[in-house]
Amino acid sequence: MAAGQGTRMKSSLPKVMHPVCGRPMLVWPVVAARAAGISRIAVVVSPGADYSEVLPDDVETVVQEQSDGTGGAVRAALDLVRESDRVLVLSGDVPLVSTEVISSLLEDHRSTGAAATVMTAVLEDPGAYGRVVRNEAGEIERVVEVKSAGDATAEELEIREINSGIYCFRGRELAEALLEIGNDNAQGEYYLPDVLPALRRIGLKVTAHIADDPAVNLGVNNRVDLATVEAEARVRILRDHMLNGVTIVDPQSTWIDADVTIGQDTRIEPGTSLRGATEIGADALIGPHSTITDCGIGDRSQVVQSVMTLCELLEDCLVGPFSYLRPGARLEDGAKAGAFVELKNSTLGPGAKVPHLSYIGDSDIGEGANLGAGTITANYDGTRKHRTVIGAGARIGVDTMLVAPVNVGEGAYTGAGAVIREDVPARALAVSRGDQRNIDEYAEQRQTREAEGGQES
């Protein structure tokens, strides 16, 4: 169910699209349900909502034309309910329901033969959650909502067992019960829990599955709730990585998104953020204070105090400290982008090195080439971008300016301070150095001009 308006978020972005650890809130229960073996998934949305950008292609959407409660949401999908043997109901704003919890609920539902199984929890402070009312035999009679004064009695408000809003039903029986419920309540809404008494009236079994995972109650109504949920998600993500053989030096200062993968024996230093669909191999070193988004990093590579986005490191690479790798940067095995280096849409071949203080854009650097400090590729002529190609084993002198398009051949050299506007043949040396000219007594001349109110020419 994902048709709520989410007005308390005070946002132009639909509530269920707000990210939780890099993944839209709505996608969390979809991923968990799919991993639990649910083959057909439908998302109930409000009119005009389009979540196709983030949902898997095979996920269906159903429009809830009116904002008329949880019962109305499931009624909007009545045809799908009728066609299904079992129906699992999840909420799009309760993102941290795990695959394990869902699987346990489904198994409990199968084993008891119930028409409906309600996931419940027992809380010290039940707050605004619906209360689970049981009969003398311990069976669920009904769920009482407490959203508004008058919904529940004082005795019912004392109940600590609450409805999590997660259910499993037999499809045909649910479809029939949905047509019987009304909206005679303080909110004027159709409450999904009202199908439970309807099922009992025709002699069907309604059972409870008590969950011990507090995440089944972590719903999001506002930004405070969102921060609480994201903090819990982060703890769980980090714990899973550590249990799978990743060293996270300081979990309190480490942020890892839900879809990041990390190999065994990799070490994540403090202050590091791993975002998006980043993939990191084994025995790598990341951080401290690195931010890496949607990148691939190979085994034994290191990224120290640097920022990387949409780029790729193969094995045994070194980046940083204080480097910026922009989209399209690629380092092949053993390549290095050292301190204060910026790379964009460029490839460093195997063993190639840009040790420090350089900008390399739209370039192809050959195997084993070495670019001295201050190397700049001037890739933009004001209208178009052009490429620089540097051959294998080339040596680029410090403070060289390469004005693209230009090619430096294999094994070639450039002198310090060179401005290279033409191709350099293989194994040649290119220099572009004018004679030095000293102007005697320049400082005294300048002081005189300034005293006379003149300007520097």
C-alpha positions in Angstrom: 0.0 0.0 0.0 1.6 3.3 -1.1 -1.3 5.7 -1.9 -1.0 7.8 1.3 -0.5 11.6 0.7 2.2 11.9 3.3 1.3 15.6 4.0 3.2 15.5 7.3 6.5 15.1 5.4 5.9 18.7 4.1 7.6 17.8 0.8 7.0 18.0 -2.9 8.4 14.4 -3.1 5.9 11.6 -2.4 6.5 10.2 1.1 7.3 6.7 -0.2 9.9 8.1 -2.6 12.1 9.5 0.1 15.3 7.5 0.3 16.3 5.3 3.2 20.0 4.5 2.9 20.0 5.3 -0.8 16.9 3.2 -1.7 13.5 4.7 -2.1 11.3 3.8 0.9 8.8 2.0 -1.3 11.4 -0.3 -2.7 12.4 -1.8 0.6 9.3 -3.9 1.2 9.2 -4.8 -2.5 12.7 -6.2 -2.3 12.0 -8.0 0.9 8.8 -9.6 -0.4 10.5 -10.7 -3.6 13.3 -12.3 -1.6 10.7 -14.1 0.5 9.3 -15.8 -2.6 6.4 -13.6 -3.5 6.0 -14.0 -7.3 3.4 -11.3 -8.1 3.7 -7.9 -6.5 1.3 -5.0 -6.9 1.7 -1.5 -5.5 -1.4 0.5 -4.7 -0.8 4.2 -5.6 -2.7 7.5 -5.6 -4.0 9.0 -8.9 -1.3 10.4 -11.0 1.6 8.8 -9.1 4.2 7.2 -11.2 6.9 5.1 -9.5 8.0 3.1 -12.5 11.4 4.8 -12.4 12.3 3.0 -9.2 10.2 -0.2 -9.2 11.3 -3.4 -10.9 9.7 -3.8 -14.4 7.5 -6.7 -13.4 5.9 -4.9 -10.4 2.3 -3.9 -11.2 0.5 -0.8 -10.0 -3.1 -0.3 -9.0 -4.7 3.2 -8.5 -6.7 3.9 -5.4 -9.0 6.6 -6.8 -10.1 7.9 -3.4 -8.1 8.3 -0.2 -10.4 6.1 1.8 -8.2 4.1 4.1 -6.3 0.8 4.2 -9.4 -1.2 3.4 -10.0 1.1 0.4 -6.4 0.5 -0.7 -6.8 -3.3 -0.8 -10.3 -3.0 -2.4 -8.7 -1.1 -5.2 -6.8 -4.3 -6.1 -9.9 -6.5 -5.7 -9.4 -8.3 -9.0 -5.8 -9.2 -8.1 -7.0 -10.4 -4.7 -9.6 -12.7 -6.2 -7.0 -14.3 -8.5 -4.5 -15.1 -5.7 -4.4 -18.1 -3.4 -2.6 -16.0 -0.8 -2.3 -12.3 -0.3 0.5 -10.6 1.7 -0.3 -7.0 2.6 2.6 -4.6 3.4 2.8 -0.9 3.8 5.1 1.3 1.6 5.9 3.5 4.5 7.1 0.7 6.8 10.4 0.0 4.9 12.4 -2.2 7.3 10.2 -5.3 7.3 12.8 -8.0 6.6 12.6 -11.1 4.4 13.0 -13.3 7.4 10.0 -11.7 9.2 7.9 -12.1 6.0 9.0 -15.7 5.5 8.1 -16.5 9.1 4.6 -14.9 8.7 4.0 -16.9 5.5 5.0 -20.2 7.1 2.8 -19.5 10.2 -0.1 -18.7 7.9 0.4 -22.0 6.0 0.8 -24.1 9.0 -2.3 -22.9 10.9 -4.7 -23.0 7.9 -6.0 -19.6 8.9 -8.0 -17.4 6.6 -6.1 -14.4 8.0 -2.9 -14.1 9.9 -2.1 -10.7 11.5 1.5 -9.8 12.4 1.3 -8.2 15.9 3.8 -6.9 18.4 3.7 -6.2 22.1 4.9 -2.7 23.0 5.5 -0.9 26.3 4.0 2.2 24.8 1.4 1.3 22.1 0.9 4.9 21.2 -1.4 5.4 18.2 -1.2 1.8 16.9 -4.4 -0.2 16.5 -5.0 -2.5 19.5 -5.5 -6.3 19.1 -8.5 -7.5 20.9 -8.6 -11.2 21.7 -11.4 -13.4 23.0 -11.2 -15.7 26.0 -9.7 -18.5 23.9 -6.9 -16.1 22.9 -8.0 -15.8 19.3 -8.2 -12.4 17.5 -11.6 -10.9 17.6 -10.9 -7.6 16.0 -8.4 -4.7 15.8 -9.5 -1.4 17.3 -8.1 1.8 15.7 -7.2 4.7 18.1 -6.6 7.5 15.6 -9.4 9.7 16.9 -11.2 10.1 20.2 -14.1 7.6 20.3 -12.5 4.9 18.2 -11.5 2.9 21.3 -12.7 2.5 24.9 -10.5 3.2 27.9 -10.1 -0.6 28.4 -9.1 -1.2 24.8 -6.5 1.6 25.1 -4.8 -0.3 27.9 -4.0 -3.2 25.5 -0.3 -3.4 24.7 -0.5 -5.8 21.7 -0.7 -3.8 18.6 -1.4 -4.4 14.9 1.7 -3.9 12.8 -0.4 -3.4 9.6 1.1 -6.6 8.0 -1.2 -9.4 7.0 -1.5 -12.6 5.1 -4.9 -13.7 3.8 -6.5 -16.4 1.7 -7.3 -14.4 -1.4 -10.9 -15.5 -2.2 -12.1 -15.1 1.4 -10.4 -11.6 1.7 -12.2 -10.5 -1.5 -15.6 -11.4 -0.1 -14.8 -9.8 3.3 -13.7 -6.5 1.7 -17.1 -6.0 0.2 -18.7 -6.2 3.7 -16.8 -3.6 5.6 -18.1 -0.1 6.1 -16.6 3.3 7.0 -18.7 4.2 10.0 -15.8 5.5 12.1 -14.4 8.9 13.1 -12.2 9.0 10.0 -14.8 7.9 7.6 -12.4 5.4 6.2 -12.5 1.7 5.3 -10.1 0.0 7.8 -8.6 -3.2 6.6 -8.6 -4.8 10.1 -12.5 -4.7 9.9 -12.3 -7.7 7.6 -11.2 -9.8 10.6 -14.6 -9.9 12.3 -16.2 -10.4 9.0 -14.1 -13.5 8.4 -14.9 -14.8 12.0 -18.6 -14.3 11.5 -18.6 -17.0 8.8 -16.6 -19.4 10.9 -13.1 -18.8 9.5 -9.9 -18.8 11.5 -8.0 -15.6 12.3 -4.6 -15.9 14.0 -1.8 -13.7 15.2 1.9 -14.0 14.4 3.8 -12.1 17.1 7.0 -10.5 15.7 10.0 -9.8 17.9 11.6 -7.5 15.4 10.8 -3.8 16.3 11.2 -2.8 12.7 7.7 -4.0 11.9 6.5 -1.0 13.8 8.9 1.6 12.3 6.6 3.5 10.0 7.3 6.9 8.5 4.9 9.8 8.9 7.3 12.7 9.1 11.0 13.6 8.8 11.7 12.7 12.4 10.4 9.2 11.7 12.4 9.1 8.6 15.6 9.8 10.5 14.8 7.1 13.0 14.2 4.5 10.3 17.3 5.5 8.4 19.4 5.2 11.6 18.1 1.7 12.2 18.6 0.7 8.6 22.2 1.9 8.7 22.9 -0.2 11.8 21.5 -3.3 10.1 23.4 -2.7 6.9 26.7 -2.3 8.7 26.0 -5.3 10.9 25.4 -7.5 7.9 28.7 -6.4 6.2 30.7 -7.0 9.4 29.2 -10.4 9.8 30.2 -11.2 6.2 33.8 -10.4 6.8 34.2 -6.6 6.3 36.1 -4.5 8.9 34.2 -1.3 9.7 36.5 0.6 12.0 33.9 3.0 13.4 30.3 2.2 12.6 29.1 5.4 14.1 30.8 7.5 11.4 30.3 5.2 8.5 27.4 5.4 6.0 26.7 2.5 3.6 23.7 2.4 1.3 21.4 -0.6 1.0 22.6 -1.7 -2.5 26.4 -1.5 -1.8 28.3 -4.8 -2.0 31.7 -5.3 -0.3 34.1 -8.3 -0.4 35.7 -10.0 2.5 38.7 -8.5 4.3 38.0 -5.1 3.0 38.6 -2.3 5.6 36.3 0.7 5.8 37.9 3.6 7.7 36.0 6.3 9.6 34.1 9.1 7.9 33.4 7.1 4.8 30.1 7.1 2.7 29.5 4.3 0.2 26.5 5.2 -1.9 24.2 3.9 -4.6 25.2 0.6 -6.3 28.9 0.7 -5.4 30.7 -2.6 -5.6 33.9 -3.1 -3.7 36.1 -6.2 -4.0 38.1 -8.1 -1.4 41.0 -6.9 0.7 40.5 -3.3 -0.3 41.0 -0.2 1.8 38.5 2.6 1.7 38.9 5.9 3.7 39.2 7.6 5.9 36.8 10.3 4.8 36.0 9.1 1.3 32.7 9.4 -0.5 32.1 6.9 -3.2 28.9 6.8 -5.4 28.0 4.1 -7.9 31.5 3.0 -8.5 33.3 -0.4 -9.0 36.5 -1.0 -7.0 38.6 -4.1 -7.5 40.4 -6.3 -5.1 43.3 -4.7 -3.0 42.6 -1.2 -4.3 42.8 1.8 -2.0 40.9 5.0 -1.9 42.1 7.5 0.7 40.3 10.7 1.6 38.8 11.1 -1.9 35.6 11.5 -3.8 34.5 9.2 -6.6 31.4 9.1 -8.7 30.4 6.7 -11.5 33.9 5.5 -12.1 35.9 2.2 -12.0 39.1 1.0 -10.4 40.4 -2.5 -11.3 42.7 -4.4 -9.0 45.6 -3.0 -7.0 44.8 0.7 -7.8 45.6 3.7 -5.5 43.6 6.9 -5.3 44.2 9.9 -3.1 44.5 11.5 -0.8 42.3 14.4 -1.7 41.5 13.2 -5.3 38.3 13.7 -7.2 37.3 11.0 -9.8 34.4 12.1 -11.9 32.1 10.0 -14.1 33.9 8.0 -16.7 37.2 7.7 -14.9 38.8 4.3 -15.1 42.0 3.0 -13.5 43.3 -0.3 -14.8 45.3 -2.8 -12.8 47.9 -1.1 -10.6 47.2 2.5 -11.8 47.5 5.5 -9.5 45.7 8.8 -9.2 47.6 10.5 -6.3 47.2 13.5 -4.1 45.0 16.4 -5.5 44.3 14.7 -8.8 41.1 15.2 -10.8 40.1 12.7 -13.4 37.1 12.9 -15.8 36.1 10.6 -18.6 39.7 9.3 -18.8 41.4 5.9 -18.6 44.7 5.2 -16.9 46.2 2.1 -18.3 47.9 -0.7 -16.3 50.5 0.8 -14.0 50.0 4.3 -15.3 50.5 7.1 -12.7 49.3 10.6 -12.1 51.0 11.1 -8.8 49.8 14.6 -7.8 48.3 18.1 -8.6 46.9 17.3 -12.0 43.7 17.6 -14.0 43.2 14.8 -16.6 40.0 15.1 -18.6 38.9 13.2 -21.8 42.2 11.3 -22.0 43.6 7.9 -22.6 46.9 7.2 -20.7 48.9 4.2 -21.8 50.4 1.5 -19.8 53.2 2.5 -17.5 53.0 6.2 -18.4 53.9 8.8 -15.7 52.5 12.3 -15.6 54.5 14.8 -13.6 53.0 17.2 -11.1 50.9 20.0 -12.5 50.0 18.1 -15.8 46.9 19.6 -17.3 44.9 18.4 -20.3 43.2 21.4 -21.9 40.2 19.4 -23.3 37.7 22.2 -24.1 38.0 24.8 -26.8 34.9 26.7 -25.7 32.6 24.7 -28.0 33.6 21.1 -28.0 35.5 18.6 -25.9 38.6 16.9 -27.4 40.7 13.9 -26.3 44.3 13.6 -25.3 46.1 10.3 -26.0 49.4 9.5 -24.2 51.2 6.4 -25.2 52.6 3.6 -23.1 55.7 4.4 -21.1 55.5 8.2 -21.9 57.0 10.6 -19.4 55.2 13.9 -19.0 57.3 16.6 -17.3 56.1 18.7 -14.5 53.7 21.6 -15.3 53.0 20.4 -18.9 49.9 21.7 -20.7 48.5 19.3 -23.3 46.2 21.2 -25.6 43.7 18.7 -27.1 43.3 17.1 -29.5 46.9 15.9 -29.2 48.8 12.6 -29.2 52.0 11.8 -27.3 53.6 8.7 -28.6 54.9 5.7 -26.8 58.0 6.3 -24.7 58.0 10.0 -25.5 59.0 12.8 -23.1 57.9 16.4 -22.5 60.0 19.0 -20.8 59.1 20.8 -17.7 56.7 23.7 -18.4 56.0 22.6 -21.9 52.8 23.6 -23.8 52.1 20.8 -26.2 49.9 21.8 -29.1 51.1 19.3 -31.7 51.5 15.5 -31.7 54.8 14.2 -30.2 56.3 11.3 -32.0 57.2 8.1 -30.2 60.4 8.3 -28.0 60.8 12.0 -28.9 61.3 14.9 -26.4 59.0 17.9 -26.8 59.9 21.3 -25.3 58.3 24.7 -25.7 60.5 27.0 -23.6 61.2 30.7 -24.4 64.4 32.5 -23.2 64.2 33.9 -19.7 64.2 37.7 -19.5 65.0 39.6 -16.2 63.9 43.2 -15.7 66.4 44.9 -13.4 65.1 47.2 -10.7 61.5 46.2 -11.4 60.5 46.5 -7.7 61.7 50.1 -7.5 59.9 51.1 -10.7 56.7 49.6 -9.5 56.9 51.4 -6.2 57.4 54.7 -8.0 54.4 54.2 -10.2 52.2 53.3 -7.2 53.4 56.4 -5.4 52.5 58.5 -8.4 49.0 56.9 -8.5 49.8 55.1 -11.7 48.6 51.6 -12.5 50.5 48.5 -13.3 50.6 47.9 -17.1 
